[in-house]
């Protein structure tokens, strides 16, 4: 039995759209921070080879998970191993825009690698995790992480200690999203009139965010990260059928964060394919930000995260 733990990451320069070729390759370079506190714990047990089939238990329930089954089948085409029981538990809502597939696939590849002694290095594990879910490639590393051409294996950009920002996650719904990221981004590529400009400008956004992180320039990172988020949601909203992931609390939280920033609080927001707000803060302002977000109508709970490490075997 082998157990791995991984944390979700949140993109500051977003990935929304794939290249038109096999391998689940993003259309644009993207950049994230890995969080602490929110955790996926995945345990692998070898089943009797007569068992025939893998057994997948996300959060304690036996399910027929096609995404994981497809991933295991691709992985087995390179590495032969017995049927497995996979138990995976999240300490946060699954499939609600909190990047559970990122931490899930990152923990899975690390656990399989150790359990079957495959000796894959972190870059190769990142590449395999990408096949499961492209954002998962980034959760192999801690701190600030880039997923870029030509190899599309994630690379560490800077450590957690380079710039120890904090994130207040504001949860305003526990519901699973109606349209998955994979389906949503395929619809966007096919129908949003803004998709081509989104792809065209992503390289510039990535370069500017990288400069801001290297220089620890909060105002510059705030500007580019909010812009990347709002451009991605503009693509989503102009997709047919429309992809509307926000709720009224998401919008109220964005306004509250803009207002705090206007008063001198170092904070910016980002939002993924779900309504949860992620407020990235200078740690000296985290308490203020959490208090404001927690009191907004419709806010169910808030969680404060530090930047966290990459996926690893549980000691
Ligand atoms: C909005 O990595 O979940 O969180 O590769 O199809 O599994 P697949 O998509 P996924 O998409 C993440 C989209 C996002 C933005 C981001 O994390 O960059």
py3Dmol code that shows the C-alpha trace and the ligand (Angstrom):
import py3Dmol

protein = """\
ATOM      1  CA  UNK A   1       0.000   0.000   0.000  1.00  0.00           C
ATOM      2  CA  UNK A   2       1.376   3.428  -0.952  1.00  0.00           C
ATOM      3  CA  UNK A   3      -0.021   6.861  -0.120  1.00  0.00           C
ATOM      4  CA  UNK A   4       0.740  10.181  -1.826  1.00  0.00           C
ATOM      5  CA  UNK A   5      -0.497  13.662  -1.051  1.00  0.00           C
ATOM      6  CA  UNK A   6      -0.890  16.591  -3.437  1.00  0.00           C
ATOM      7  CA  UNK A   7      -2.320  20.093  -3.288  1.00  0.00           C
ATOM      8  CA  UNK A   8      -4.421  21.954  -5.830  1.00  0.00           C
ATOM      9  CA  UNK A   9      -2.845  24.827  -7.676  1.00  0.00           C
ATOM     10  CA  UNK A  10      -4.507  27.980  -8.918  1.00  0.00           C
ATOM     11  CA  UNK A  11      -3.501  29.561 -12.197  1.00  0.00           C
ATOM     12  CA  UNK A  12      -2.514  33.228 -12.255  1.00  0.00           C
ATOM     13  CA  UNK A  13      -2.135  33.030 -16.050  1.00  0.00           C
ATOM     14  CA  UNK A  14      -4.914  30.686 -17.064  1.00  0.00           C
ATOM     15  CA  UNK A  15      -5.094  27.599 -19.249  1.00  0.00           C
ATOM     16  CA  UNK A  16      -8.369  27.440 -21.182  1.00  0.00           C
ATOM     17  CA  UNK A  17      -8.111  25.578 -24.494  1.00  0.00           C
ATOM     18  CA  UNK A  18      -6.131  22.698 -25.932  1.00  0.00           C
ATOM     19  CA  UNK A  19      -4.023  22.211 -29.025  1.00  0.00           C
ATOM     20  CA  UNK A  20      -5.678  20.199 -31.772  1.00  0.00           C
ATOM     21  CA  UNK A  21      -3.502  17.113 -31.292  1.00  0.00           C
ATOM     22  CA  UNK A  22      -3.290  14.137 -28.935  1.00  0.00           C
ATOM     23  CA  UNK A  23      -1.651  14.422 -25.504  1.00  0.00           C
ATOM     24  CA  UNK A  24      -3.882  16.961 -23.749  1.00  0.00           C
ATOM     25  CA  UNK A  25      -1.557  19.842 -24.613  1.00  0.00           C
ATOM     26  CA  UNK A  26      -2.612  23.376 -23.589  1.00  0.00           C
ATOM     27  CA  UNK A  27      -2.985  25.951 -26.358  1.00  0.00           C
ATOM     28  CA  UNK A  28      -1.190  28.585 -24.268  1.00  0.00           C
ATOM     29  CA  UNK A  29       1.577  28.843 -21.655  1.00  0.00           C
ATOM     30  CA  UNK A  30       0.176  29.073 -18.142  1.00  0.00           C
ATOM     31  CA  UNK A  31       1.417  29.734 -14.640  1.00  0.00           C
ATOM     32  CA  UNK A  32       0.182  28.811 -11.177  1.00  0.00           C
ATOM     33  CA  UNK A  33       0.773  28.807  -7.458  1.00  0.00           C
ATOM     34  CA  UNK A  34       0.482  25.573  -5.493  1.00  0.00           C
ATOM     35  CA  UNK A  35      -1.557  25.837  -2.300  1.00  0.00           C
ATOM     36  CA  UNK A  36      -1.100  24.250   1.093  1.00  0.00           C
ATOM     37  CA  UNK A  37      -3.998  23.174   3.394  1.00  0.00           C
ATOM     38  CA  UNK A  38      -6.300  21.911   0.628  1.00  0.00           C
ATOM     39  CA  UNK A  39      -5.125  18.329   0.210  1.00  0.00           C
ATOM     40  CA  UNK A  40      -5.814  15.208  -1.825  1.00  0.00           C
ATOM     41  CA  UNK A  41      -4.623  11.958  -0.220  1.00  0.00           C
ATOM     42  CA  UNK A  42      -4.427   8.987  -2.591  1.00  0.00           C
ATOM     43  CA  UNK A  43      -3.688   5.388  -1.628  1.00  0.00           C
ATOM     44  CA  UNK A  44      -2.852   2.581  -4.067  1.00  0.00           C
ATOM     45  CA  UNK A  45      -3.270  -1.099  -3.227  1.00  0.00           C
ATOM     46  CA  UNK A  46      -2.469  -3.914  -5.620  1.00  0.00           C
ATOM     47  CA  UNK A  47      -5.476  -6.166  -6.265  1.00  0.00           C
ATOM     48  CA  UNK A  48      -5.298  -9.869  -7.029  1.00  0.00           C
ATOM     49  CA  UNK A  49      -4.407 -10.185 -10.728  1.00  0.00           C
ATOM     50  CA  UNK A  50      -7.644 -12.245 -11.137  1.00  0.00           C
ATOM     51  CA  UNK A  51      -9.605  -9.140 -10.081  1.00  0.00           C
ATOM     52  CA  UNK A  52      -9.472  -8.014 -13.709  1.00  0.00           C
ATOM     53  CA  UNK A  53     -10.543  -4.443 -13.110  1.00  0.00           C
ATOM     54  CA  UNK A  54      -9.262  -1.443 -11.220  1.00  0.00           C
ATOM     55  CA  UNK A  55     -11.426  -0.166  -8.374  1.00  0.00           C
ATOM     56  CA  UNK A  56     -11.710   3.575  -7.946  1.00  0.00           C
ATOM     57  CA  UNK A  57     -12.977   5.078  -4.671  1.00  0.00           C
ATOM     58  CA  UNK A  58     -13.028   8.895  -4.704  1.00  0.00           C
ATOM     59  CA  UNK A  59     -14.062  10.154  -1.242  1.00  0.00           C
ATOM     60  CA  UNK A  60     -15.007   6.635  -0.103  1.00  0.00           C
ATOM     61  CA  UNK A  61     -17.535   5.852  -2.859  1.00  0.00           C
ATOM     62  CA  UNK A  62     -16.912   3.168  -5.524  1.00  0.00           C
ATOM     63  CA  UNK A  63     -17.444   4.862  -8.924  1.00  0.00           C
ATOM     64  CA  UNK A  64     -16.908   4.169 -12.597  1.00  0.00           C
ATOM     65  CA  UNK A  65     -14.639   7.172 -13.297  1.00  0.00           C
ATOM     66  CA  UNK A  66     -14.006   7.328 -17.035  1.00  0.00           C
ATOM     67  CA  UNK A  67     -11.300  10.011 -16.807  1.00  0.00           C
ATOM     68  CA  UNK A  68      -9.235   7.928 -14.377  1.00  0.00           C
ATOM     69  CA  UNK A  69      -9.949   4.684 -16.289  1.00  0.00           C
ATOM     70  CA  UNK A  70      -8.736   6.265 -19.553  1.00  0.00           C
ATOM     71  CA  UNK A  71      -5.650   7.583 -17.830  1.00  0.00           C
ATOM     72  CA  UNK A  72      -4.826   4.147 -16.344  1.00  0.00           C
ATOM     73  CA  UNK A  73      -5.242   2.533 -19.726  1.00  0.00           C
ATOM     74  CA  UNK A  74      -2.798   5.033 -21.326  1.00  0.00           C
ATOM     75  CA  UNK A  75      -0.353   4.592 -18.417  1.00  0.00           C
ATOM     76  CA  UNK A  76      -0.525   0.784 -18.779  1.00  0.00           C
ATOM     77  CA  UNK A  77       0.432   1.061 -22.442  1.00  0.00           C
ATOM     78  CA  UNK A  78       3.851   2.169 -21.155  1.00  0.00           C
ATOM     79  CA  UNK A  79       4.044   0.390 -17.782  1.00  0.00           C
ATOM     80  CA  UNK A  80       2.588  -3.006 -17.170  1.00  0.00           C
ATOM     81  CA  UNK A  81       1.111  -3.427 -13.694  1.00  0.00           C
ATOM     82  CA  UNK A  82      -1.603  -5.379 -11.869  1.00  0.00           C
ATOM     83  CA  UNK A  83      -5.135  -4.085 -11.226  1.00  0.00           C
ATOM     84  CA  UNK A  84      -5.226  -1.546  -8.413  1.00  0.00           C
ATOM     85  CA  UNK A  85      -7.589  -0.148  -5.843  1.00  0.00           C
ATOM     86  CA  UNK A  86      -7.310   3.648  -5.784  1.00  0.00           C
ATOM     87  CA  UNK A  87      -8.742   5.462  -2.764  1.00  0.00           C
ATOM     88  CA  UNK A  88      -8.611   9.221  -3.022  1.00  0.00           C
ATOM     89  CA  UNK A  89      -9.906  11.705  -0.462  1.00  0.00           C
ATOM     90  CA  UNK A  90     -10.147  15.485  -0.707  1.00  0.00           C
ATOM     91  CA  UNK A  91     -10.455  17.705   2.361  1.00  0.00           C
ATOM     92  CA  UNK A  92     -12.356  20.239   0.176  1.00  0.00           C
ATOM     93  CA  UNK A  93     -15.354  20.160  -2.265  1.00  0.00           C
ATOM     94  CA  UNK A  94     -14.653  18.059  -5.378  1.00  0.00           C
ATOM     95  CA  UNK A  95     -15.405  19.324  -8.903  1.00  0.00           C
ATOM     96  CA  UNK A  96     -16.463  22.766  -7.737  1.00  0.00           C
ATOM     97  CA  UNK A  97     -13.717  24.934  -9.201  1.00  0.00           C
ATOM     98  CA  UNK A  98     -11.126  24.125  -6.544  1.00  0.00           C
ATOM     99  CA  UNK A  99      -8.798  22.212  -8.893  1.00  0.00           C
ATOM    100  CA  UNK A 100      -9.533  18.766  -7.470  1.00  0.00           C
ATOM    101  CA  UNK A 101      -8.524  17.105 -10.741  1.00  0.00           C
ATOM    102  CA  UNK A 102      -5.124  18.821 -10.511  1.00  0.00           C
ATOM    103  CA  UNK A 103      -4.302  17.490  -7.056  1.00  0.00           C
ATOM    104  CA  UNK A 104      -6.025  14.186  -7.855  1.00  0.00           C
ATOM    105  CA  UNK A 105      -3.923  13.269 -10.894  1.00  0.00           C
ATOM    106  CA  UNK A 106      -0.736  14.638  -9.337  1.00  0.00           C
ATOM    107  CA  UNK A 107      -1.207  12.430  -6.261  1.00  0.00           C
ATOM    108  CA  UNK A 108      -2.127   9.460  -8.452  1.00  0.00           C
ATOM    109  CA  UNK A 109       1.016   9.533 -10.615  1.00  0.00           C
ATOM    110  CA  UNK A 110       3.284   9.995  -7.601  1.00  0.00           C
ATOM    111  CA  UNK A 111       1.600   7.073  -5.791  1.00  0.00           C
ATOM    112  CA  UNK A 112       1.753   4.765  -8.850  1.00  0.00           C
ATOM    113  CA  UNK A 113       5.392   5.658  -9.480  1.00  0.00           C
ATOM    114  CA  UNK A 114       6.365   4.719  -5.931  1.00  0.00           C
ATOM    115  CA  UNK A 115       4.097   1.695  -5.584  1.00  0.00           C
ATOM    116  CA  UNK A 116       5.363   0.042  -8.772  1.00  0.00           C
ATOM    117  CA  UNK A 117       8.943   1.403  -8.507  1.00  0.00           C
ATOM    118  CA  UNK A 118       8.745   3.026 -11.957  1.00  0.00           C
ATOM    119  CA  UNK A 119      11.573   5.513 -11.182  1.00  0.00           C
ATOM    120  CA  UNK A 120      10.064   8.335 -13.254  1.00  0.00           C
ATOM    121  CA  UNK A 121      11.563  11.750 -12.551  1.00  0.00           C
ATOM    122  CA  UNK A 122       9.395  14.726 -11.568  1.00  0.00           C
ATOM    123  CA  UNK A 123       9.293  16.119 -15.134  1.00  0.00           C
ATOM    124  CA  UNK A 124       8.045  12.807 -16.528  1.00  0.00           C
ATOM    125  CA  UNK A 125       5.520  12.522 -13.706  1.00  0.00           C
ATOM    126  CA  UNK A 126       4.334  16.019 -14.634  1.00  0.00           C
ATOM    127  CA  UNK A 127       3.932  14.934 -18.254  1.00  0.00           C
ATOM    128  CA  UNK A 128       1.892  11.880 -17.225  1.00  0.00           C
ATOM    129  CA  UNK A 129      -0.246  13.965 -14.865  1.00  0.00           C
ATOM    130  CA  UNK A 130      -0.918  16.339 -17.784  1.00  0.00           C
ATOM    131  CA  UNK A 131      -2.470  13.481 -19.729  1.00  0.00           C
ATOM    132  CA  UNK A 132      -4.973  13.052 -16.897  1.00  0.00           C
ATOM    133  CA  UNK A 133      -5.670  16.768 -16.540  1.00  0.00           C
ATOM    134  CA  UNK A 134      -3.355  19.486 -17.853  1.00  0.00           C
ATOM    135  CA  UNK A 135      -3.500  21.615 -14.704  1.00  0.00           C
ATOM    136  CA  UNK A 136      -2.341  18.531 -12.732  1.00  0.00           C
ATOM    137  CA  UNK A 137       1.057  18.805 -14.416  1.00  0.00           C
ATOM    138  CA  UNK A 138       1.649  21.929 -12.283  1.00  0.00           C
ATOM    139  CA  UNK A 139       0.817  20.282  -8.912  1.00  0.00           C
ATOM    140  CA  UNK A 140       3.981  18.157  -9.163  1.00  0.00           C
ATOM    141  CA  UNK A 141       5.881  21.265  -8.073  1.00  0.00           C
ATOM    142  CA  UNK A 142       5.521  23.686  -5.165  1.00  0.00           C
ATOM    143  CA  UNK A 143       5.523  27.488  -5.121  1.00  0.00           C
ATOM    144  CA  UNK A 144       5.308  29.264  -8.497  1.00  0.00           C
ATOM    145  CA  UNK A 145       5.060  26.871 -11.445  1.00  0.00           C
ATOM    146  CA  UNK A 146       5.026  27.261 -15.251  1.00  0.00           C
ATOM    147  CA  UNK A 147       3.580  24.914 -17.861  1.00  0.00           C
ATOM    148  CA  UNK A 148       5.216  25.909 -21.125  1.00  0.00           C
ATOM    149  CA  UNK A 149       6.326  24.685 -24.557  1.00  0.00           C
ATOM    150  CA  UNK A 150       8.067  22.854 -26.051  1.00  0.00           C
ATOM    151  CA  UNK A 151       7.855  19.864 -23.675  1.00  0.00           C
ATOM    152  CA  UNK A 152       4.735  20.883 -21.741  1.00  0.00           C
ATOM    153  CA  UNK A 153       6.166  19.373 -18.579  1.00  0.00           C
ATOM    154  CA  UNK A 154       5.732  21.802 -15.693  1.00  0.00           C
ATOM    155  CA  UNK A 155       8.778  23.629 -14.362  1.00  0.00           C
ATOM    156  CA  UNK A 156       9.317  25.380 -11.033  1.00  0.00           C
ATOM    157  CA  UNK A 157       9.611  29.162 -11.535  1.00  0.00           C
ATOM    158  CA  UNK A 158      10.244  30.208  -7.938  1.00  0.00           C
ATOM    159  CA  UNK A 159       9.979  28.598  -4.524  1.00  0.00           C
ATOM    160  CA  UNK A 160       7.342  29.283  -1.888  1.00  0.00           C
ATOM    161  CA  UNK A 161       9.943  31.241   0.122  1.00  0.00           C
ATOM    162  CA  UNK A 162      10.872  33.520  -2.823  1.00  0.00           C
ATOM    163  CA  UNK A 163       7.591  35.367  -2.267  1.00  0.00           C
ATOM    164  CA  UNK A 164       5.379  33.811   0.423  1.00  0.00           C
ATOM    165  CA  UNK A 165       1.994  35.210  -0.609  1.00  0.00           C
ATOM    166  CA  UNK A 166      -1.168  33.784   0.940  1.00  0.00           C
ATOM    167  CA  UNK A 167      -4.529  32.897  -0.580  1.00  0.00           C
ATOM    168  CA  UNK A 168      -7.964  33.238   0.987  1.00  0.00           C
ATOM    169  CA  UNK A 169     -10.298  30.784  -0.719  1.00  0.00           C
ATOM    170  CA  UNK A 170     -13.936  31.854  -0.448  1.00  0.00           C
ATOM    171  CA  UNK A 171     -16.378  28.968  -0.937  1.00  0.00           C
ATOM    172  CA  UNK A 172     -19.874  30.024  -2.002  1.00  0.00           C
ATOM    173  CA  UNK A 173     -21.158  26.712  -3.391  1.00  0.00           C
ATOM    174  CA  UNK A 174     -20.433  23.030  -2.791  1.00  0.00           C
ATOM    175  CA  UNK A 175     -22.177  22.028  -6.057  1.00  0.00           C
ATOM    176  CA  UNK A 176     -20.313  20.110  -8.757  1.00  0.00           C
ATOM    177  CA  UNK A 177     -19.948  22.162 -11.953  1.00  0.00           C
ATOM    178  CA  UNK A 178     -22.493  21.487 -14.692  1.00  0.00           C
ATOM    179  CA  UNK A 179     -19.953  21.597 -17.549  1.00  0.00           C
ATOM    180  CA  UNK A 180     -16.505  20.083 -17.004  1.00  0.00           C
ATOM    181  CA  UNK A 181     -13.375  22.074 -17.904  1.00  0.00           C
ATOM    182  CA  UNK A 182     -12.547  19.644 -20.712  1.00  0.00           C
ATOM    183  CA  UNK A 183     -15.986  19.986 -22.330  1.00  0.00           C
ATOM    184  CA  UNK A 184     -16.084  23.713 -21.678  1.00  0.00           C
ATOM    185  CA  UNK A 185     -12.749  24.499 -23.288  1.00  0.00           C
ATOM    186  CA  UNK A 186     -13.602  22.458 -26.375  1.00  0.00           C
ATOM    187  CA  UNK A 187     -16.855  24.411 -26.722  1.00  0.00           C
ATOM    188  CA  UNK A 188     -14.961  27.703 -26.276  1.00  0.00           C
ATOM    189  CA  UNK A 189     -12.420  26.856 -28.955  1.00  0.00           C
ATOM    190  CA  UNK A 190     -15.252  26.003 -31.351  1.00  0.00           C
ATOM    191  CA  UNK A 191     -17.490  28.970 -30.692  1.00  0.00           C
ATOM    192  CA  UNK A 192     -16.146  31.959 -28.741  1.00  0.00           C
ATOM    193  CA  UNK A 193     -15.386  34.959 -30.999  1.00  0.00           C
ATOM    194  CA  UNK A 194     -12.685  35.927 -28.473  1.00  0.00           C
ATOM    195  CA  UNK A 195     -10.867  32.600 -28.469  1.00  0.00           C
ATOM    196  CA  UNK A 196      -8.235  33.512 -31.073  1.00  0.00           C
ATOM    197  CA  UNK A 197      -7.261  36.777 -29.340  1.00  0.00           C
ATOM    198  CA  UNK A 198      -7.139  34.912 -26.016  1.00  0.00           C
ATOM    199  CA  UNK A 199      -4.604  32.474 -27.485  1.00  0.00           C
ATOM    200  CA  UNK A 200      -2.687  35.215 -29.315  1.00  0.00           C
ATOM    201  CA  UNK A 201      -2.082  37.358 -26.211  1.00  0.00           C
ATOM    202  CA  UNK A 202      -1.382  34.607 -23.660  1.00  0.00           C
ATOM    203  CA  UNK A 203       2.383  34.585 -24.277  1.00  0.00           C
ATOM    204  CA  UNK A 204       2.619  38.311 -23.396  1.00  0.00           C
ATOM    205  CA  UNK A 205       0.539  37.783 -20.244  1.00  0.00           C
ATOM    206  CA  UNK A 206       2.764  34.874 -19.242  1.00  0.00           C
ATOM    207  CA  UNK A 207       5.949  36.946 -19.753  1.00  0.00           C
ATOM    208  CA  UNK A 208       4.571  39.866 -17.743  1.00  0.00           C
ATOM    209  CA  UNK A 209       3.474  37.631 -14.858  1.00  0.00           C
ATOM    210  CA  UNK A 210       6.877  35.915 -14.798  1.00  0.00           C
ATOM    211  CA  UNK A 211       8.605  39.321 -14.577  1.00  0.00           C
ATOM    212  CA  UNK A 212       6.262  40.388 -11.773  1.00  0.00           C
ATOM    213  CA  UNK A 213       7.009  37.229  -9.785  1.00  0.00           C
ATOM    214  CA  UNK A 214      10.763  37.538 -10.283  1.00  0.00           C
ATOM    215  CA  UNK A 215      10.637  41.181  -9.125  1.00  0.00           C
ATOM    216  CA  UNK A 216       8.003  40.498  -6.391  1.00  0.00           C
ATOM    217  CA  UNK A 217       5.987  43.340  -7.924  1.00  0.00           C
ATOM    218  CA  UNK A 218       2.539  42.937  -6.347  1.00  0.00           C
ATOM    219  CA  UNK A 219       0.747  45.643  -8.355  1.00  0.00           C
ATOM    220  CA  UNK A 220       2.028  44.236 -11.633  1.00  0.00           C
ATOM    221  CA  UNK A 221       1.071  40.650 -10.744  1.00  0.00           C
ATOM    222  CA  UNK A 222      -2.364  41.820  -9.518  1.00  0.00           C
ATOM    223  CA  UNK A 223      -3.017  43.564 -12.832  1.00  0.00           C
ATOM    224  CA  UNK A 224      -1.986  40.713 -15.096  1.00  0.00           C
ATOM    225  CA  UNK A 225      -3.549  37.907 -13.030  1.00  0.00           C
ATOM    226  CA  UNK A 226      -6.948  39.642 -12.816  1.00  0.00           C
ATOM    227  CA  UNK A 227      -6.775  40.440 -16.531  1.00  0.00           C
ATOM    228  CA  UNK A 228      -5.970  36.817 -17.440  1.00  0.00           C
ATOM    229  CA  UNK A 229      -8.854  35.612 -15.252  1.00  0.00           C
ATOM    230  CA  UNK A 230     -11.335  38.099 -16.730  1.00  0.00           C
ATOM    231  CA  UNK A 231     -10.207  37.345 -20.293  1.00  0.00           C
ATOM    232  CA  UNK A 232     -10.733  33.616 -19.666  1.00  0.00           C
ATOM    233  CA  UNK A 233     -14.217  34.279 -18.247  1.00  0.00           C
ATOM    234  CA  UNK A 234     -14.994  36.543 -21.236  1.00  0.00           C
ATOM    235  CA  UNK A 235     -14.157  33.605 -23.495  1.00  0.00           C
ATOM    236  CA  UNK A 236     -16.342  31.344 -21.319  1.00  0.00           C
ATOM    237  CA  UNK A 237     -19.290  33.766 -21.305  1.00  0.00           C
ATOM    238  CA  UNK A 238     -19.135  34.194 -25.100  1.00  0.00           C
ATOM    239  CA  UNK A 239     -19.077  30.430 -25.690  1.00  0.00           C
ATOM    240  CA  UNK A 240     -22.181  28.792 -27.195  1.00  0.00           C
ATOM    241  CA  UNK A 241     -23.872  27.527 -25.081  1.00  0.00           C
ATOM    242  CA  UNK A 242     -22.654  30.112 -22.590  1.00  0.00           C
ATOM    243  CA  UNK A 243     -20.388  28.973 -19.740  1.00  0.00           C
ATOM    244  CA  UNK A 244     -21.314  30.984 -16.701  1.00  0.00           C
ATOM    245  CA  UNK A 245     -19.449  29.716 -13.644  1.00  0.00           C
ATOM    246  CA  UNK A 246     -19.957  32.649 -11.264  1.00  0.00           C
ATOM    247  CA  UNK A 247     -22.728  33.277  -8.746  1.00  0.00           C
ATOM    248  CA  UNK A 248     -23.738  36.560  -7.133  1.00  0.00           C
ATOM    249  CA  UNK A 249     -21.266  36.028  -4.266  1.00  0.00           C
ATOM    250  CA  UNK A 250     -18.415  35.723  -6.775  1.00  0.00           C
ATOM    251  CA  UNK A 251     -19.292  39.153  -8.217  1.00  0.00           C
ATOM    252  CA  UNK A 252     -19.752  40.758  -4.795  1.00  0.00           C
ATOM    253  CA  UNK A 253     -16.377  39.347  -3.720  1.00  0.00           C
ATOM    254  CA  UNK A 254     -14.639  40.766  -6.819  1.00  0.00           C
ATOM    255  CA  UNK A 255     -16.060  44.218  -6.024  1.00  0.00           C
ATOM    256  CA  UNK A 256     -15.030  43.916  -2.365  1.00  0.00           C
ATOM    257  CA  UNK A 257     -11.482  42.990  -3.396  1.00  0.00           C
ATOM    258  CA  UNK A 258     -11.246  45.934  -5.831  1.00  0.00           C
ATOM    259  CA  UNK A 259     -12.489  48.227  -3.053  1.00  0.00           C
ATOM    260  CA  UNK A 260      -9.922  46.856  -0.566  1.00  0.00           C
ATOM    261  CA  UNK A 261      -7.158  47.381  -3.112  1.00  0.00           C
ATOM    262  CA  UNK A 262      -8.278  50.959  -3.743  1.00  0.00           C
ATOM    263  CA  UNK A 263      -7.833  51.531   0.015  1.00  0.00           C
ATOM    264  CA  UNK A 264      -4.249  50.213  -0.109  1.00  0.00           C
ATOM    265  CA  UNK A 265      -4.737  46.524   0.779  1.00  0.00           C
ATOM    266  CA  UNK A 266      -2.465  44.289  -1.292  1.00  0.00           C
ATOM    267  CA  UNK A 267      -4.930  41.727  -2.664  1.00  0.00           C
ATOM    268  CA  UNK A 268      -6.162  40.521  -6.070  1.00  0.00           C
ATOM    269  CA  UNK A 269      -8.692  37.918  -7.142  1.00  0.00           C
ATOM    270  CA  UNK A 270      -8.778  34.961  -9.444  1.00  0.00           C
ATOM    271  CA  UNK A 271     -11.646  32.567 -10.268  1.00  0.00           C
ATOM    272  CA  UNK A 272     -11.634  29.245 -12.144  1.00  0.00           C
ATOM    273  CA  UNK A 273     -14.374  27.039 -13.600  1.00  0.00           C
ATOM    274  CA  UNK A 274     -16.633  27.448 -10.583  1.00  0.00           C
ATOM    275  CA  UNK A 275     -17.896  30.238  -8.316  1.00  0.00           C
ATOM    276  CA  UNK A 276     -15.186  30.110  -5.634  1.00  0.00           C
ATOM    277  CA  UNK A 277     -13.137  33.288  -5.241  1.00  0.00           C
ATOM    278  CA  UNK A 278      -9.423  33.039  -4.565  1.00  0.00           C
ATOM    279  CA  UNK A 279      -7.984  36.210  -3.058  1.00  0.00           C
ATOM    280  CA  UNK A 280      -4.200  36.337  -3.331  1.00  0.00           C
ATOM    281  CA  UNK A 281      -2.794  38.541  -0.552  1.00  0.00           C
ATOM    282  CA  UNK A 282       0.310  39.977   0.909  1.00  0.00           C
ATOM    283  CA  UNK A 283       0.306  38.078   4.274  1.00  0.00           C
ATOM    284  CA  UNK A 284       0.133  41.279   6.303  1.00  0.00           C
ATOM    285  CA  UNK A 285      -3.331  41.876   4.782  1.00  0.00           C
ATOM    286  CA  UNK A 286      -4.690  38.317   4.909  1.00  0.00           C
ATOM    287  CA  UNK A 287      -6.674  38.774   8.124  1.00  0.00           C
ATOM    288  CA  UNK A 288      -8.454  41.874   6.789  1.00  0.00           C
ATOM    289  CA  UNK A 289      -9.252  40.165   3.484  1.00  0.00           C
ATOM    290  CA  UNK A 290     -10.602  37.028   5.153  1.00  0.00           C
ATOM    291  CA  UNK A 291     -12.815  39.053   7.483  1.00  0.00           C
ATOM    292  CA  UNK A 292     -14.320  41.037   4.594  1.00  0.00           C
ATOM    293  CA  UNK A 293     -14.913  37.944   2.415  1.00  0.00           C
ATOM    294  CA  UNK A 294     -16.349  35.836   5.264  1.00  0.00           C
ATOM    295  CA  UNK A 295     -19.034  38.464   5.924  1.00  0.00           C
ATOM    296  CA  UNK A 296     -20.300  38.673   2.321  1.00  0.00           C
ATOM    297  CA  UNK A 297     -23.853  37.403   1.714  1.00  0.00           C
ATOM    298  CA  UNK A 298     -23.755  33.815   0.439  1.00  0.00           C
ATOM    299  CA  UNK A 299     -20.199  33.072   1.559  1.00  0.00           C
ATOM    300  CA  UNK A 300     -20.309  29.580   3.101  1.00  0.00           C
ATOM    301  CA  UNK A 301     -16.746  29.368   4.369  1.00  0.00           C
ATOM    302  CA  UNK A 302     -13.248  30.693   3.886  1.00  0.00           C
ATOM    303  CA  UNK A 303      -9.912  28.879   4.052  1.00  0.00           C
ATOM    304  CA  UNK A 304      -6.514  30.564   4.306  1.00  0.00           C
ATOM    305  CA  UNK A 305      -3.701  28.825   2.412  1.00  0.00           C
ATOM    306  CA  UNK A 306       0.007  29.401   2.280  1.00  0.00           C
ATOM    307  CA  UNK A 307       1.880  28.476  -0.843  1.00  0.00           C
ATOM    308  CA  UNK A 308       2.530  24.759  -0.650  1.00  0.00           C
ATOM    309  CA  UNK A 309       4.850  21.994  -1.837  1.00  0.00           C
ATOM    310  CA  UNK A 310       4.621  19.697  -4.835  1.00  0.00           C
ATOM    311  CA  UNK A 311       3.023  16.254  -4.740  1.00  0.00           C
ATOM    312  CA  UNK A 312       4.894  13.782  -2.546  1.00  0.00           C
ATOM    313  CA  UNK A 313       4.781  10.392  -0.900  1.00  0.00           C
ATOM    314  CA  UNK A 314       3.251  10.524   2.560  1.00  0.00           C
ATOM    315  CA  UNK A 315       5.926   9.823   5.115  1.00  0.00           C
TER     316      UNK A 315
END
"""
ligand_1 = """\
18
LIG
C -10.067 27.074 -15.305
O -6.819 21.065 -16.127
O -9.201 20.799 -15.300
O -8.752 25.762 -13.812
O -6.904 19.352 -18.933
O -9.289 19.203 -19.590
O -8.563 18.230 -17.395
P -8.312 19.301 -18.443
O -8.688 20.692 -17.758
P -8.261 21.280 -16.354
O -8.550 22.839 -16.625
C -8.221 23.841 -15.718
C -8.821 25.119 -16.142
C -8.779 26.240 -15.142
C -7.597 27.172 -15.404
C -6.240 26.649 -15.001
O -6.121 25.902 -14.011
O -5.259 27.026 -15.670
"""
view = py3Dmol.view(width=600, height=400)
view.addModel(protein, "pdb")
view.setStyle({"model": 0}, {"cartoon": {"style": "trace"}})
view.addModel(ligand_1, "xyz")
view.setStyle({"model": 1}, {"stick": {}})
view.zoomTo()
view.show()
